[in-house]
Amino acid sequence: MIKVLFVCKDNRSCSPMAAAYLKHRLDALGATDFEVTSCGLSIQRNDAVCTGARQALADIGLEPLRIGVQAVQLSHIKTANLILCMTQEQQKRLEKRFVSAIGKTRTLMSIIQSERDVFEPRSLDAVNHGHCLAMMRPALDALAERLA
C-alpha cells in the first residue's frame, strides 16, 4: 500500500481538499492500493475542516475524507511514502521538526515543475477555496496519473 500524506498549516482548507480530490481521482482511475490522508502543522483542538473547503468540494461532488482536523505526528511521517506540503515554508518546517520526512517530502506544485506555493484562502467562503482547489487540480491530476 502506498501512503500519501498532505500537510498544510492547520488542516482546515488546502490539505483536506487535496486529499479528497486525489482520493477521488485515484478511485476513478481504478487505483485501489493507496491511502490518502491530511494533517496540519499546528491545529486548534476540536477544529474542523472549514465550511468554505467543504463547499468547494461539494461543488464538484466531493466531501472531505474526514471532518475533524489532525496534527501531524511522527507516525504519519514514518508510514507515509510521499508527503506533499502546500508551501516551501511548510516543507522546511516539517523537515526541521521531523528529520525522517527529508527525502520523501516535496511541495504539491513541484509535481508539475512549478515553484509556486498553494495559497491559503484567507476567508472562509467557498469562492476562495474553489480558486485554491482549481490551482491544485493540475498537480493532483498529474500525480494521480503517475501513481495509477
Buried (B, 14 or more C-beta within 10 A) or exposed (E): EEBBBBBBBBBBBBBBBBBBBBBBBBBEEEBEEBBBBBBBBEBEEEBBBBBBBBBBBEEBEBEBBBEEBBBBEEEBBEEBEBBBBBBBEBBEBBBEEBEEBEEBBBBBBBBEEBEBBBBBBEEBBBEBBBEBBEBBBEBBBBBBEEBB
